[in-house]
Amino acid sequence: MQRLFATALLASAAIAHAQTTPAASSAPTAPVSAAKKELITKVLTLQQPVYENMAREIVMRPVIQLGQQAGRALQSVPAEKREATGKGIDTDIRKFIDESTPLLRDRAIKAAPTTVGPILEEKMSEDELKQLVAWLDSPAAKKYQQLGGEMQQAMLQKLMSEAGPLLTPKLQALETKVAGSLGISAPAPAGSAPAKAPAPKKAASK
């Protein structure tokens, strides 16, 4: 499960990075005005649904893979127990999603000012931000879309550093419970040392 979760995060980052080629860094600018900071705050507020969807995607990717694995394993469960076992697994998965999505969503919203905010400060002018807040069909909106990949990558890097400690214990508990429902052993956590083979017995001295 840890491997599935890490793969989901890395894939999300790769997709976000591939969406656009970031523009070259511009020369140092003057200190950010209070008006510009206020506009950036409005942009971040308007974009909260985007960050919420990103958080949900990060939670859902490993869960979907786990559900697919459980569905295949469910076929080996006796027919008379299959329906009840499937419902139990579905309940556990839904509980994990309901608990984990708000957790990561809040982290994403809190991370936006320190990840997306500096990019907007550096690469968009106050006039462009005014147009962006109004969401007009303008050059400012197009420029913002071009920066989307860079901003998403910055956000994902932040979430990748925080999501593991937050979600890994929950994922491990869910995986163990699903494995127990299926009557199979849960895989050992990634990085755990393999069990040592018993030492050979010494021959008795005569």
Phi, psi and omega in degrees: 000320177300320179295320179298317182294316179297320180297319179299316180295315181294322178295319178298318180294320180294319179297315180298320181292327183282346184295329182201155175268120183301144178290155179295146181297137180271171180292157179306138183253172179290161178307143183288130181284161178298323180296320180292320178299321179295320178296319179297320177300320178294319178299314181298323178295316179296332184268004180305321177301327178295316180292324178294319178295323178298315179297317180296321179297319180297321178290319189286327186303307179292329180293320178298317179294320177297318179298321178295319178295318179295322179298320178291317181292332182297336181294340180271354178282139178310141186305321184289343180253353190296314184295313181295321179296317179298319179295321179296317178295318180299319179297318180296318181293316179297323178296317179299315181297315182296327181277323188275326183298311177298326180299311181284328177299315179297321178296320181296316180296320180291330182282337186305313182299331182263354179246302179284320183307309181298328179293318177294320179301317185283321195249357177232137180279170179297320178296318179297321179295325176299316179294322181295316179301319178287347179053053177275161175279084191222169175303328179296317179296320179295319179295319178300319179296324177295329179277355185304315181297318180294318180292319179295321179297317178298317179295315182295322177298320178296314181293324179299325181284340183251334188290325182304302179300331182283317191256335184303313178301321179293319179296319179296318179295319179296315181298318179296319181292319178297316179299320178296322178296328181273354180074029179236166180275135176289141178297151179294145178304148181300138177089356180285148183284139178292152179295140180279143177289146180297143180292142180295142180287140178284143178292138181295133180285141180269000000 
